[in-house]
Each structure stands twice: as C-alpha cells, then as structure tokens.
Amino acid sequence: DFAAELQSPAVVYEDAAVKVTAVLNDHFHFPPGSPESASRSYAFRIDTKTRSFVYTGDTGPSARVTALARGADVLVSEVIDLPAIERNLRRIPGAPVEAALAHLRLDHLTPEQVGEMAAAAGVGQVVLTHLVPGDDREPDDAGYTRGIERHYRGPVRVARDLDRF
C-alpha cells in the first residue's frame, strides 16, 4: 500500500536487487467528491544495478511522470492513435464522441506527447505499449509512432509479445 497522493516520486519497494519508485499519473480528472474521485493510476520506475525502466501506465501529459523517467534507459509508454479512435467513434450512432475525445486528450498520450516526455526526461529508448485502439488489422504502426520524432531522437519500438528490451 502506498499513499493515494504521490505527487513526487517515492520509493515503494527496495531490496538488494531492485528499487521500485512510483508517482501518481495524470489520468483521472473526476469532480471532487464524486465516487470516481478516489480512482488512481500510478507510473513505476524499476532500477536494477545495470538498467532502469519506467512504465507510464495510463496517463495524460504529466510533469510527475517525466520527473520519474529522468535518465531512464527505457520508457515504456502507453500511446493512443487519436484520429483512428475518432473515426471509430463517429461510426457509432449516438456515441458520446466529444466527451470521449475530451477524456482521451486529457488522460492519455498521443505519439507527439510521448516524444515530448521522452525528450524532456532524456531516456535512452521508448517502447510503446497499450496501443489504443489497438486493432489487430492495422496495416502499420504509424498512427502510434508518427510525431514522436518531432521531439525525441532516440530509438522507438512498438512492443510485441515476447519482445525483450
């Protein structure tokens, strides 16, 4: 168990082999007092003697997550293809398109935002995961990677099952 309000990175576990640090993500923006306002999402950093990995979890742009990732070898980040999601939503009669897009813009990362975060944190490489919409029939990964290079010059990979980094 750790504090609900981890506004700055804090060590949540440590032993001789690994140190795990966590920080609150910028993912939930519910009105104070609503039942959902207690919901939390955290980012984690795992440091070993030889490497460091940061996993964003679900988050929108976040100075806290950027601080957690500073100097990490690998940033494992969620990413959304917002134009693809919007196209899919507009095909659904009566879908709350504008409300859904507002949530996605605030609480998730576009490729360009991933690039901004990776550059600001000075990470060694970016691994993209938790791809949304994540349709297996997508012809390529451009919707998840296009725009990262505007800010970040390091290697970027889209994670696949059984990959190693």
N, C-alpha and C positions, 0 to 999 in steps of 0.2 A: 504494500500500500504506500502511496505517496501523495503528497499534498495536491489538492484539486487546483490550486493556483500556482503552478510552477512558471512564474514569469521570467525566470532566468534559469539557464541550465544548472541542474543539480544532480549529483551522483545518487543513483537509486540502487546500485549493486556494485560490489567490488570484491574480487578475490585475487589470488596470485596470478591468474592468467588473463583476466578481463576486467575492464571497468565499463559500466553502463551508466550513461548520463541521459537525462530526459528533460524535456521542456514542453510546455503547453503549446499546441498548434493554434493557428488562426483558422479554425474550421467551423465552429458553431457560433452563430450570431442570433440566438434566440432572445426574446424580450425578457428582462429580469423578472423573476417571479413565475415565469411560465414553467410547466412541468419539464419541458425540454431543457431549461436553462442550466440544469445540473450536468448535462452531457459534456464529455471532454474527449479530446483527441490529443495524443502526445507524439512527439518525434523522439527518436532514440539515437544515441551515438554509442557505438561499441568500439572501444580502444583495446587493442592487444599490444604485446611488446613490439610487433612488427607493422601493424596496419590499423587503420581506423575507417569505420563505416558509419554513415549517417543514413537513417531511414526517415523520410518525411512523414509517413502516414498521410492521412487526409488532411490537407491544409490549403489555405489560400496563401497569398504572399505574406511572409512572416519574417520580421526582423529577428524574432527569437530563434526561429529555425536556422536562419542564416548565421547567427552567432554560434549556434550549436555545431554547425557544419564547418566553421572556420578551420582551414588547413587539413580537412579530412582527405584521406586517399580516395574514397568512393562516396559519392552522394547517390543514394537510391531514392528516386523521387517518383511520386505519383504524377500523372500528366493527363490532361483532357484535350480532345480534339473538339473544341467548342463549335466550329462551323458544322462538323458532322453531327454533333448532338442536336444542334438547332434544326438541321434538315430533318432528322429523325422525329423530333418533337412536332414539327409543323405538319407531318404526315398523319398525326393522331388527332381525329376530330375532338374538339373540346379540351385538348390538353392545355394545362396552365403554362404555356410557353414562356411568357415574360417572367413569371415568378420563378420557374425552374432555371432560366438563364441567369437571373439575378443571383440566385443561390450559387450556381456554378462559378460565376465570375468572382464572387466574394470568397468562396470556400474551397476552391480547387485551383490547380496551377495549369496555365497554358504553357506550351513549349517556350515561348518568349520569357515568361516569368521564371521558369526553371533555369533558363540561361542566365537571367539576371542574378538569381540566387547563387548559382554555381560560381559565377564570376566574382561576385561580392565576397563569397566565402573562400575563394581560392582553392577549390577542391581539385584533386588530381584527375578524376573522371566522373562522368554521370552515367548512371544506369536507370533507365526508365521502366517503371512497372505500374501495375494498377491502371492500365490503359482504359480510358473511357471515351467512346462507347465500347471499344474492345471487340468489335465484330470480327470473328474468325475469317470472314470472307473479304476483309480489306485487302486490296491488291498490294499495298506497301505501307510503310510506317511514316510516310511524310507528314501526315496530319499530327503526329506526335513529336516529330523532330524539327519540322520547319520553324525557324525563328530562334532556336536555341543559339545558333552560330552568330546571331547579331550581337550577342553579349559574351558568350563563352567560347573559347578557342580550343579547349581540351577535347579528349575523346568522349563520344556519346554512343551508348549502345542501348538497344531495346532488349530487355530481358526476355529470355525464352526458358522454358522448363529445362532444368538440369544444367543451366549455364553456371560457370564459375568465374569469379572476379577477383 
